[in-house]
Amino acid sequence: MILKPVAREFLGWEGPLLERVAGWLARDWDGGGVWDLSATMVVVPTRQSGRRLREYLAGYAAEGERGGVVVPPMVLTPDGVISKLAPGEGERGRVAGELESLLAWVRVLRRCEPGDFPLLFPVPPEEATFRWALATAREFRQLGKLLGEAGLLVGDARRVLGESYEEAGRWEDLARLEGRYFKELERHGLVDREVALKRGIGEPVVPEGIERIVLAEVADPLPVLVRMLDGVGVPVSVLVYAPEDEREQFDEWGRPEAGSWGHEDVRLPIGDEEMEVCGRPASQAARVVELVGSLESPEESLALGVLDSQLLPFLERGLADAGVSSYDPEGVSLGAQGFAHLMRSLLDFMRSEKFGDFLDLLRCPDFMGWVERRDEVGEFRVERALGGFDDFMARHLPDDFESGVGRMQAWRGEDLTAEEKAGIRAGERVRAAHTRFKIIRQMPRHKIIKSTQCPLH
C-alpha cells in the first residue's frame, strides 16, 4: 500500500513547462544554500526532456537572489523507472539482457520440433537454421515486450483471451513454447525481463534514499508503470500541464479523458490574433522561418510542434538556409545517413570491381574527402575529378575497374589531372585492401595476429 493516494498537481498554462515544474519542485525551498532534491525521483517523457530539466534546475537554483546550488533529483524516462522498480535480482536469478533473451529463444527454437506446435507453425521450416531461429526469436521478443507494457506474459494473454477466441490454439502453442524459454533462462541463472516487470507490479523496489516520485507531464504512462506506482511505498505526485479548472478532463494519472476533450469549449491560452492560416506547406515553413528570425537565440528557447510530417523537409531546409540549426527528436534512419551510403557504395565496389560502382563511390563526399586528405593535392577540386571520370565513362563505357583505368590512362595520357590520379590511386587502395581482407579471412586465427597492416590507411 502507498503512504497516501496519488496526488494530481495542476501547473497551469501561465508559463513554459520547465519553469512550472521547477517552481513546483521549489515550493518548499526558501532559496540560497543547497536545494536538495536527491530524495526525489522525477519521471519525464524522454531523455532529451530529462537533460533539459536538469540544466534548467541548475540555472533556476543559481538565478538572481536565490544564488543557490541544486543537488539534482533522479531523472528517468518511463522505461527507466520500470527497470528501476522491477527487482533486478532475486531467488530465481539476474534479469536477462536483450542478447541473452534472444540467444535463449534461439536455443529453444532450434531444439524444438515445429511439428509439435502445428497452430503456431502451420508451415514449418525445412530446417531449424540459426537464421530462421533468430528471426523468429526477434518476433517473439517483440511480442513479449508489447505484452509486458501491460504487465502480461503470453500465458496471461492466453487466459485473458479465453477459449472462445478464434486463435486460442496458437496462443496455447506459444504459451507452451514460452515455458521452455523461461526454463532455458533459469538453467543459466537468468529471469526474463517481462517476468521481472510482472513481479515488480506486486513487489516494486524503490531505490534507496528515494522518498517521493513525481510524474512530470507524462501524458500517457504505460499500464505496467501505473500498476507499479500504484503499489510503491512512497508518495506519488502527478504534474499536469493544465489549469485547475480543467481537472475533469484528466484521470488520476494525468491522462487526458478522450471523451471529455470532444466538446467545443476547450479553452487554450491562444488568441485569434496569434493564429495564422497558410495554404501550403512551403508557405507555412516560410512563415515559421520568418518568425524564428525575430528571436535572439532560437536554438535555446524554441520548440516547434509539427503535426504533418510533410512539412518537415520545408522547415528543415528553410531553417538551414536561415542559419538556424534544428533537431528532430525522432531522428533519421541509419539507412538515410551519409555513412550508410558510403558503406553501401564501398561494399558494391569491393564486390563487383565495376568501373561504374567505382564512380558511385567517388561521389560519396566522405570518400572524396579521404582521397583529398590522403593525397594532399594542392588545390583539390572535386568537380575536376568527377568531370574527367564522367566524361570517360560516357565515351568509352568501361566495364571493370582495372581495364577501365588502363584505357583512361591511355586515352588521357599526360592530360590526367592530379585529382583524377588521386582518385585512381584511391580505387587501387580499396581493391588492395579487399584482396588483403579475403586473404586474412582464409588464414588460421593464430596467423591473423602476425598479419601485416592493411594497405587501406
Wavefront OBJ file of the C-alpha trace (Angstrom):
o trace
v 0.000 0.000 0.000
v 1.186 3.552 -0.682
v 1.521 6.070 2.135
v -1.123 8.348 0.665
v -3.194 8.451 -2.539
v -1.698 9.587 -5.813
v -1.915 13.372 -5.863
v -2.591 15.340 -9.044
v -0.992 18.783 -9.206
v -2.125 21.203 -11.926
v 0.611 23.569 -13.090
v -1.466 25.927 -15.242
v -0.605 27.330 -18.648
v 0.906 30.610 -17.488
v 4.497 29.761 -18.371
v 6.811 27.225 -20.060
v 6.570 23.685 -18.720
v 10.162 23.592 -17.411
v 9.563 26.782 -15.472
v 6.332 25.438 -13.964
v 7.908 22.099 -12.985
v 10.919 23.800 -11.390
v 8.631 26.182 -9.488
v 6.565 23.282 -8.172
v 9.676 21.356 -7.050
v 10.955 24.519 -5.302
v 7.774 25.110 -3.267
v 9.456 24.113 -0.005
v 12.819 25.740 -0.760
v 13.482 29.216 0.623
v 16.312 29.966 -1.797
v 20.027 30.270 -1.087
v 22.295 27.476 0.039
v 21.689 23.947 -1.131
v 18.474 22.866 -2.821
v 18.463 19.137 -2.120
v 16.293 17.078 -4.484
v 18.272 13.869 -4.100
v 15.338 12.127 -2.400
v 13.048 12.818 -5.389
v 12.601 10.678 -8.486
v 11.238 12.668 -11.440
v 9.734 10.781 -14.380
v 9.917 12.649 -17.713
v 8.674 11.672 -21.198
v 12.047 11.493 -22.996
v 15.800 11.569 -22.350
v 16.018 14.955 -24.031
v 13.408 16.398 -21.670
v 15.368 14.904 -18.778
v 18.552 16.687 -19.868
v 16.627 19.928 -20.295
v 15.134 19.612 -16.818
v 18.489 19.020 -15.124
v 20.001 22.008 -16.914
v 17.044 24.221 -16.055
v 17.079 23.246 -12.361
v 20.767 24.186 -12.103
v 20.104 27.596 -13.667
v 16.937 28.119 -11.612
v 18.792 27.467 -8.333
v 21.596 29.915 -9.137
v 19.412 32.623 -10.679
v 19.148 36.098 -9.125
v 18.672 36.391 -5.387
v 18.346 32.650 -4.937
v 22.043 32.149 -5.633
v 21.970 28.535 -4.554
v 23.079 25.196 -5.893
v 20.924 22.161 -6.574
v 21.529 18.538 -5.724
v 19.579 17.142 -8.681
v 16.814 14.583 -8.458
v 16.955 11.152 -10.041
v 15.518 11.862 -13.502
v 14.306 8.868 -15.526
v 12.156 8.079 -18.535
v 9.162 5.746 -18.067
v 11.214 2.768 -19.310
v 13.980 3.680 -16.889
v 11.579 3.833 -13.943
v 10.041 0.479 -14.867
v 13.506 -1.096 -14.875
v 14.381 0.592 -11.566
v 11.239 -0.551 -9.784
v 11.420 -4.123 -11.087
v 13.514 -6.462 -8.915
v 16.945 -6.699 -10.529
v 17.967 -9.946 -8.870
v 16.136 -12.439 -6.749
v 15.995 -16.072 -5.827
v 15.434 -17.010 -9.478
v 18.443 -15.062 -10.778
v 19.504 -11.942 -12.609
v 17.305 -10.222 -15.201
v 18.416 -11.318 -18.665
v 19.696 -8.763 -21.134
v 18.242 -8.491 -24.618
v 21.025 -10.538 -26.243
v 20.748 -13.243 -23.584
v 16.979 -13.442 -24.122
v 17.411 -13.737 -27.887
v 20.006 -16.489 -27.551
v 17.761 -18.404 -25.137
v 14.887 -18.209 -27.632
v 17.214 -19.310 -30.456
v 18.295 -22.366 -28.492
v 14.695 -23.290 -27.664
v 13.562 -22.871 -31.268
v 16.433 -24.898 -32.721
v 15.817 -27.725 -30.260
v 12.041 -27.857 -30.624
v 10.156 -29.843 -33.212
v 7.988 -27.320 -35.115
v 5.528 -30.131 -35.879
v 4.704 -30.255 -32.149
v 3.281 -26.737 -32.467
v 1.121 -27.071 -35.607
v -1.031 -23.997 -34.982
v 1.957 -21.761 -34.268
v 3.986 -23.092 -37.220
v 1.395 -24.184 -39.814
v 4.164 -24.239 -42.444
v 7.219 -25.460 -40.510
v 10.690 -24.653 -41.857
v 12.518 -27.398 -43.714
v 15.384 -26.964 -41.280
v 15.586 -25.046 -37.988
v 18.541 -22.953 -39.103
v 20.116 -20.297 -36.918
v 18.871 -17.602 -39.288
v 15.266 -18.811 -39.029
v 15.504 -19.200 -35.254
v 16.961 -15.707 -34.787
v 14.289 -14.045 -36.952
v 11.540 -15.917 -35.075
v 13.156 -15.117 -31.713
v 13.084 -11.408 -32.534
v 9.368 -11.593 -33.323
v 8.670 -13.404 -30.040
v 10.731 -10.853 -28.100
v 8.807 -8.013 -29.729
v 5.533 -9.665 -28.738
v 6.833 -10.190 -25.213
v 7.748 -6.523 -24.848
v 4.359 -5.430 -26.153
v 2.550 -7.627 -23.642
v 4.992 -6.542 -20.933
v 3.824 -2.942 -21.299
v 0.558 -4.117 -19.755
v 2.294 -6.364 -17.204
v 1.323 -9.557 -19.045
v 3.084 -12.684 -20.275
v 1.968 -14.852 -23.183
v 0.346 -17.263 -20.745
v -1.587 -14.398 -19.166
v -2.780 -13.204 -22.563
v -3.916 -16.737 -23.361
v -6.119 -16.784 -20.247
v -7.443 -13.262 -20.867
v -8.459 -14.110 -24.441
v -10.293 -17.253 -23.328
v -11.229 -20.468 -25.114
v -13.710 -18.747 -27.414
v -11.006 -16.660 -29.113
v -10.578 -17.910 -32.687
v -6.773 -18.205 -32.426
v -6.727 -19.591 -28.898
v -4.835 -22.663 -30.122
v -1.943 -20.582 -31.479
v -1.676 -18.748 -28.163
v -1.694 -22.093 -26.362
v 1.217 -23.298 -28.521
v 3.102 -20.067 -27.913
v 2.485 -20.273 -24.152
v 3.978 -23.796 -24.080
v 6.991 -22.606 -26.046
v 7.333 -19.594 -23.731
v 7.516 -22.015 -20.798
v 10.506 -23.744 -22.398
v 12.126 -20.344 -22.916
v 11.721 -19.491 -19.212
v 13.278 -22.824 -18.223
v 16.209 -22.215 -20.589
v 16.894 -18.887 -18.879
v 16.613 -20.493 -15.430
v 19.251 -23.053 -16.418
v 21.684 -20.144 -16.706
v 20.544 -18.308 -13.583
v 18.534 -15.707 -15.534
v 15.000 -14.305 -15.412
v 13.046 -12.872 -18.338
v 12.656 -9.084 -18.196
v 8.862 -9.236 -18.516
v 8.687 -11.765 -15.667
v 10.666 -9.325 -13.517
v 8.335 -6.486 -14.523
v 5.307 -8.530 -13.562
v 6.907 -9.293 -10.212
v 7.634 -5.579 -9.834
v 3.905 -4.805 -10.008
v 3.321 -6.665 -6.758
v 6.740 -6.009 -5.214
v 8.142 -2.731 -6.602
v 11.635 -1.971 -5.332
v 12.097 1.748 -4.692
v 15.780 2.790 -4.916
v 17.367 3.516 -1.562
v 17.029 7.136 -0.492
v 14.046 7.946 -2.726
v 11.195 9.411 -0.654
v 8.798 10.590 -3.374
v 8.124 10.044 -7.085
v 6.954 12.810 -9.417
v 5.460 12.242 -12.881
v 6.293 15.443 -14.763
v 3.743 15.706 -17.599
v 3.963 12.069 -18.693
v 0.722 12.242 -20.652
v 0.289 8.524 -21.357
v 2.220 6.326 -18.886
v 2.368 2.638 -19.744
v -0.109 0.425 -17.883
v 2.717 -1.534 -16.235
v 4.198 1.707 -14.859
v 0.830 2.780 -13.473
v 0.363 -0.580 -11.782
v 3.849 -0.401 -10.278
v 3.419 3.137 -8.964
v 0.079 2.150 -7.506
v 1.928 -0.126 -5.124
v 5.085 1.768 -4.174
v 5.684 2.747 -0.571
v 6.347 6.444 -1.210
v 4.069 9.353 -2.159
v 3.427 9.840 -5.883
v 2.642 13.228 -7.423
v 1.326 13.617 -10.968
v 2.073 17.021 -12.529
v -0.445 18.037 -15.168
v 0.325 20.927 -17.517
v -3.149 22.455 -17.381
v -5.117 24.807 -15.094
v -7.007 23.554 -12.065
v -10.404 24.197 -13.647
v -9.621 21.558 -16.315
v -9.411 18.871 -13.610
v -12.311 16.875 -15.019
v -10.503 16.477 -18.344
v -7.806 14.199 -16.847
v -7.827 10.925 -14.933
v -5.919 10.357 -11.702
v -2.691 9.638 -13.609
v -2.839 12.816 -15.700
v -4.054 11.060 -18.830
v -6.481 13.110 -20.932
v -10.025 11.786 -20.817
v -10.744 11.239 -24.508
v -14.492 11.740 -24.159
v -14.151 14.989 -22.242
v -11.953 16.654 -24.865
v -14.570 16.288 -27.589
v -16.622 19.325 -26.569
v -16.221 22.677 -28.287
v -15.481 24.965 -25.361
v -11.941 23.794 -24.615
v -10.067 26.938 -23.684
v -6.452 27.187 -24.763
v -4.228 30.181 -23.936
v -4.099 31.200 -27.613
v -5.969 34.201 -29.004
v -7.304 34.578 -32.525
v -4.636 37.183 -33.216
v -1.964 34.544 -32.555
v -3.287 32.165 -35.218
v -2.314 32.388 -38.873
v -3.632 30.458 -41.861
v -1.177 29.368 -44.564
v -2.395 27.444 -47.567
v 0.604 25.270 -48.445
v 3.480 23.541 -46.577
v 6.027 25.818 -48.245
v 4.196 28.967 -47.151
v 3.802 27.599 -43.609
v 7.510 26.862 -43.406
v 8.406 30.288 -44.812
v 6.251 31.986 -42.168
v 7.798 29.898 -39.391
v 11.303 30.781 -40.571
v 10.321 34.457 -40.645
v 9.053 34.291 -37.048
v 12.096 32.332 -35.894
v 14.334 35.012 -37.379
v 12.936 37.545 -34.911
v 14.203 35.555 -31.906
v 17.612 36.185 -30.384
v 18.655 32.565 -29.700
v 16.004 30.268 -31.183
v 18.102 27.129 -30.750
v 17.989 27.573 -26.964
v 14.446 28.813 -26.456
v 12.192 27.477 -29.221
v 10.367 24.184 -29.752
v 8.346 23.565 -32.911
v 5.375 21.207 -32.871
v 4.750 19.773 -36.338
v 1.550 17.777 -36.840
v 2.162 16.963 -40.506
v 5.414 15.216 -41.416
v 5.169 16.618 -44.964
v 6.074 19.999 -43.508
v 9.404 18.801 -42.071
v 11.548 18.963 -45.257
v 10.387 22.527 -45.955
v 11.079 23.565 -42.358
v 14.496 21.934 -42.156
v 15.611 23.446 -45.460
v 14.232 26.882 -44.600
v 15.844 26.934 -41.151
v 19.169 25.723 -42.573
v 19.109 28.479 -45.225
v 18.466 30.996 -42.441
v 21.460 29.708 -40.490
v 19.344 28.198 -37.694
v 20.221 24.689 -36.572
v 17.321 22.359 -35.815
v 16.939 18.980 -34.171
v 14.303 16.352 -34.875
v 13.967 14.067 -31.804
v 12.539 11.288 -33.975
v 15.899 11.190 -35.724
v 16.750 9.857 -39.141
v 17.131 6.185 -40.000
v 20.697 4.958 -40.332
v 19.988 3.982 -43.923
v 19.423 7.633 -44.812
v 22.747 8.780 -43.343
v 25.818 9.564 -45.439
v 27.830 6.930 -43.576
v 25.389 4.183 -44.615
v 25.540 5.356 -48.237
v 29.348 5.283 -48.094
v 29.328 1.737 -46.710
v 26.884 0.536 -49.385
v 28.942 2.115 -52.179
v 32.187 0.741 -50.773
v 30.698 -2.757 -50.482
v 29.271 -2.633 -54.008
v 32.637 -1.676 -55.483
v 34.572 -4.253 -53.474
v 32.177 -6.989 -54.579
v 31.912 -6.083 -58.255
v 35.072 -4.078 -59.047
v 32.983 -2.405 -61.758
v 34.044 0.990 -63.062
v 30.503 2.341 -62.586
v 30.466 1.297 -58.923
v 33.847 2.986 -58.507
v 32.349 6.261 -59.790
v 29.433 5.893 -57.336
v 31.973 5.529 -54.544
v 33.845 8.612 -55.726
v 30.630 10.628 -55.496
v 30.385 9.975 -51.748
v 31.544 13.203 -50.048
v 33.244 11.296 -47.215
v 35.220 9.112 -49.613
v 36.251 12.054 -51.771
v 37.301 13.901 -48.611
v 39.512 10.946 -47.703
v 41.027 10.992 -51.214
v 41.837 14.685 -50.830
v 43.398 14.266 -47.367
v 45.306 11.110 -48.306
v 47.000 12.525 -51.418
v 47.282 16.140 -50.261
v 46.677 17.509 -53.739
v 47.284 21.264 -53.698
v 44.070 22.968 -54.756
v 41.782 19.950 -54.849
v 38.635 20.482 -56.934
v 36.004 17.754 -56.695
v 34.235 18.789 -59.899
v 37.506 18.472 -61.830
v 37.997 14.933 -60.535
v 34.455 13.743 -61.212
v 34.158 15.574 -64.535
v 37.031 13.669 -66.139
v 35.764 10.275 -64.953
v 32.189 11.003 -66.064
v 33.377 12.129 -69.478
v 35.445 8.966 -69.907
v 32.525 6.797 -68.755
v 30.157 8.398 -71.264
v 32.588 7.990 -74.174
v 34.036 4.530 -73.516
v 31.553 2.668 -71.253
v 34.257 0.672 -69.422
v 33.182 -2.477 -67.586
v 35.603 -3.409 -64.828
v 37.810 -1.018 -62.863
v 41.212 -2.409 -63.882
v 40.690 -2.336 -67.638
v 38.815 0.968 -67.385
v 41.745 2.641 -65.600
v 44.162 1.320 -68.232
v 42.034 2.654 -71.091
v 41.566 6.009 -69.338
v 45.311 6.435 -68.793
v 45.958 5.572 -72.454
v 43.214 7.951 -73.652
v 44.144 10.924 -71.486
v 47.886 10.334 -71.296
v 49.685 13.311 -69.777
v 46.394 15.237 -69.505
v 45.276 13.304 -66.428
v 44.671 15.822 -63.650
v 46.112 15.445 -60.162
v 42.600 14.841 -58.856
v 41.981 12.049 -61.366
v 45.285 10.392 -60.486
v 44.384 10.622 -56.785
v 41.009 9.018 -57.492
v 42.605 6.138 -59.371
v 45.089 5.559 -56.538
v 42.189 5.509 -54.063
v 40.369 2.863 -56.099
v 43.524 0.761 -56.239
v 43.933 1.028 -52.461
v 40.357 -0.156 -51.922
v 40.941 -3.146 -54.225
v 44.214 -3.971 -52.475
v 42.530 -3.752 -49.074
v 39.721 -6.032 -50.236
v 42.233 -8.583 -51.510
v 44.022 -8.409 -48.176
v 40.773 -8.962 -46.262
v 39.927 -12.012 -48.360
v 43.364 -13.496 -47.635
v 43.001 -12.805 -43.902
v 39.574 -14.483 -43.796
v 41.155 -17.688 -45.120
v 44.046 -17.634 -42.641
v 44.146 -19.609 -39.369
v 43.445 -17.405 -36.385
v 46.960 -17.615 -34.930
v 48.394 -16.268 -38.194
v 45.972 -13.342 -38.417
v 47.664 -11.720 -35.418
v 51.008 -11.812 -37.272
v 49.439 -10.336 -40.403
v 50.896 -7.097 -41.709
v 48.982 -3.811 -41.613
v 46.083 -3.396 -44.037
v 47.068 -1.213 -47.041
v 43.915 0.944 -46.745
v 45.160 3.604 -44.311
l 1 2 3 4 5 6 7 8 9 10 11 12 13 14 15 16 17 18 19 20 21 22 23 24 25 26 27 28 29 30 31 32 33 34 35 36 37 38 39 40 41 42 43 44 45 46 47 48 49 50 51 52 53 54 55 56 57 58 59 60 61 62 63 64 65 66 67 68 69 70 71 72 73 74 75 76 77 78 79 80 81 82 83 84 85 86 87 88 89 90 91 92 93 94 95 96 97 98 99 100 101 102 103 104 105 106 107 108 109 110 111 112 113 114 115 116 117 118 119 120 121 122 123 124 125 126 127 128 129 130 131 132 133 134 135 136 137 138 139 140 141 142 143 144 145 146 147 148 149 150 151 152 153 154 155 156 157 158 159 160 161 162 163 164 165 166 167 168 169 170 171 172 173 174 175 176 177 178 179 180 181 182 183 184 185 186 187 188 189 190 191 192 193 194 195 196 197 198 199 200 201 202 203 204 205 206 207 208 209 210 211 212 213 214 215 216 217 218 219 220 221 222 223 224 225 226 227 228 229 230 231 232 233 234 235 236 237 238 239 240 241 242 243 244 245 246 247 248 249 250 251 252 253 254 255 256 257 258 259 260 261 262 263 264 265 266 267 268 269 270 271 272 273 274 275 276 277 278 279 280 281 282 283 284 285 286 287 288 289 290 291 292 293 294 295 296 297 298 299 300 301 302 303 304 305 306 307 308 309 310 311 312 313 314 315 316 317 318 319 320 321 322 323 324 325 326 327 328 329 330 331 332 333 334 335 336 337 338 339 340 341 342 343 344 345 346 347 348 349 350 351 352 353 354 355 356 357 358 359 360 361 362 363 364 365 366 367 368 369 370 371 372 373 374 375 376 377 378 379 380 381 382 383 384 385 386 387 388 389 390 391 392 393 394 395 396 397 398 399 400 401 402 403 404 405 406 407 408 409 410 411 412 413 414 415 416 417 418 419 420 421 422 423 424 425 426 427 428 429 430 431 432 433 434 435 436 437 438 439 440 441 442 443 444 445 446 447 448 449 450 451 452 453 454 455 456 457
